[in-house]
Amino acid sequence: MPEPTTRFILINTSHAGNIGAAARAIKVMGFGELVLVAPRFADVLSREETVAMASGAADVLTRARIVATLDQALVGVHLACATAMTPRDFGPPTQAPRDALPALAARARSHGERVAFVFGSERYGMSNDEVWRCHVCLSIPTAPGYGSLNLAQAVQLIAYDWRSALGSFAVEERTTTPRTASADAVQGALEHWREVLVQIGYLDPTTPRKLMPRLMQMLNRARPTEEEIHILRGIARAAAKSRRPGDGNA
């Protein structure tokens, strides 16, 4: 089934930078529809601070719309999610995003519904009337006694949880998987170390006291890579070279 269309709605936003940062937050999660309801500045989408904080999400700003009311922002929306933490006498059910969003994503997919996430102003959040226009209220779990989130941070958290509910993007592997050293390579390194340990006087070959079997067990637990075995042998070579003529023997 196709992914449901997602809209992010910001109401009465005061700080231009928050709008730019919100645009960036939704773009990195694969979303792009942003609607502003009566922002403080009419030209906020083109302000220097907005564009700077968008940091590469200028296309989201270009497509963003400014409307006068929440009703206009919700046109075409089937499932509206308020984001609020203030207790209310009545209203839509309040849930943590990770509890609510998987079922909401499944419903939106199966019915082809458009979903909107609504965020209030930085200072006051969402009013009761605005929350009552929504079908569910999402409350981000925060530490007791201090639940103040920056607007763009809240947008990022909701966008991330919504992306997770829809199906996360694969993490791109940026490094090659190292090859584990073979048993003979490990044994060769241990033989090299045994020679050097004898040479520097750490190992007495007449009373080895199971030192080499213990080192073998250590390396078997570590499962060193080929490169790490090269490093261990390089250390052994350097240790052997550093021993001056005339030093005591084991």
JOJO-V234154 format. One line per field, one symbol per residue. ss: DSSP state (H for helix, E for strand, - for the rest). phi: phi as a letter, one per 40 degrees, with the letter a starting at -180 (. if undefined). psi: psi as a letter, one per 30 degrees, with the letter a starting at -180 (. if undefined). A space follows every 50 residues. Layout:
BEGIN
ss=???
phi=???
psi=???
END
This chain:
BEGIN
ss=-----EEEEEE----HHHHHHHHHHHH-----EEEEE------HHH-HHH HHHH---HHHHHH-EEE--HHHH-----EEEEE----------EE-HHHH HHHHHHHHHHH---EEEEE-E---E--HHHHH---EEE------------ HHHHHHHHHHHHHHHH-------------E--HHHHHHHHHHHHHHHHH- ----------HHHHHHHHHHHH--EHHHHHHHHHHHHHHHHH--------
phi=.ccccbbbbbbfccbdcccccccccccccgbacbbbbfccbccccbcdcc ccccfgbcccccccbbbcbcdcccdgcbbbbcbabccbcaiccbacdccc cdccccccccbgccbbbbbccccbgccdcccccbcabbbccbcdgabcbc dccccccccccccccchccccccbbccccccccccccccccccccccccc gcbcccbcfgccccccccccccfccdccccccccccccccccccdgcccc
psi=klkkkkkkkkkhkekeeeeeeeeeeeefgglgjkkkjilekfgefgkeee eefeifhfeeeefllklfleeefgkfkejkjljlfkklelalkklkefee eeeeeeeeeffhkkkkkkkaleefbkleeeefflflkkjkklkkfjgjkk eeeeeeeeeeeeeeefjlkkkkkflkkkkkkleeeeeeeeeeeeeeeeef gekjffifhgeeeeeeeeeeefilleeeeeeeeeeeeeeeefkkkflkl.
END
